Amino acid sequence: MTTRRRLNPDERRRQLLDVGAHLFAAKPYHDVLMEDVAEQAGISRALLYRYFPNKSALFAAIFQEASNRLLDGTRIDPAYSLMDQLSAGLDLHFDYFVANRNTVLAANRVLAGDPVIQAIITDEFAELSRRVLDATGIEGPGRDTVLAALTGWLVFVRALCVEWLTSEPFTRAQLHDMSVGALRGALGAVTDVDRLLGAPGD
């Protein structure tokens, strides 16, 4: 075991999240052991369990932080094209998925039945959908229809990403094009998509 450092509780929790995030990104979920986290952090397992009672709790805290960072990076500026910003947001998510392949697969496959993990994903989808919907300025009866289309699109993109990370049946460029095309197709069925989003590069 490495030399134990004296940290206050907030610093120690931050350290454990950083160590855990690195391990979950580097290894499949089942290969990450709590004793590995404790060893790399230079603490006892007993102390680790005071912060996180089990591996799923540690993973959930790490995954929540990742979701928060992705949401922080995808805020919408009304001064710019909504389509361009959505395209850039896709790339931000893809970058994270590539760098944290094992984490993403764990959340979407290994822990697909975990209510805490799925609540994080659901909340992220809800916030992203709300931001885009608010940026469109749509009001009235069409608002709920567009919201449903946006939420369904996010589920579709997440499923595509998981397949891409698992077996790479298509390139990243194709993933991006399919995602953008699906968005325009879904919204185009219920509204004037060009007026709503604009075209990339507008």
Residue, then its C-alpha position, 0 to 999 in steps of 0.5 A: m500500500t502506498t503512503r497514506r496522505r492526510l486529507n480532509p473529507d472533501e479532499r478525500r472524497r475528491q481523490l477517491l472519485d478521481v481514482g475510481a474514474h480512472l480505474f472504471a475508464a481503464k477496466p471493465y466494471h467487473d474487473v474494478l475492485m474496491e481494494d484496488v481503489a483503496e490501494q491506489a488512494g493509499i487508504s484502508r478499505a475500511l476508510l473507503y467504505r466510509y465514503f462509498p458503501n459499495k462499488s455501485a455507489l462509487f460508480a454512480a457518484i463518478f457517473q453523476e459527475a460525468s453527466n454534470r460535466l457533459l451538461d455544463g459543456t452543452r449549454i445553448d447560446p441563442a446567439y449561435s445556430l442551434m443545429d451547430q451547437l447540437s452538432a458540437g454537443l454530439d462531438l463533446h459526448f463522443d469524445y467522452f465516450v471514446a475516453n471512457r468506453n468502459t464507463v459508458l458500457a458499464a452504465n448502459r449494459v452491465l448496470a442497465g437495470d440499476p435504478v440509480i444509474q438509469a435515473i442519472i441517464t433519464d435526468e440528463f436526457a430530460e435536461l438536454s431535451r428541455r434546453v433544446l426545446d426552450a431554445t426553439g421557442i416553441e409554445g402551445p400544443g406542438r411543444d409536447t410533440v417536439l419534446a417527445a421527438l427530442t427525448g426519443w432522439l437522445v435514446f436513439v443516439r445513446a443506443l447507437c453510441v453503445e453499439w459503436l463502442t462495442s463493435e464499431p460497425f460504423t465510423r465516428a463520422q457515420l455515427h455523427d451523420m446518423s445522429v444529425g440525420a435522425l434528429r432532422g428526420a424526427l423533428g421534420a415529421v412534426t415541425d418546420v425543422d429548417r426554421l427550428l434548427g437551421a442548417p449546419g454552418d448557417 
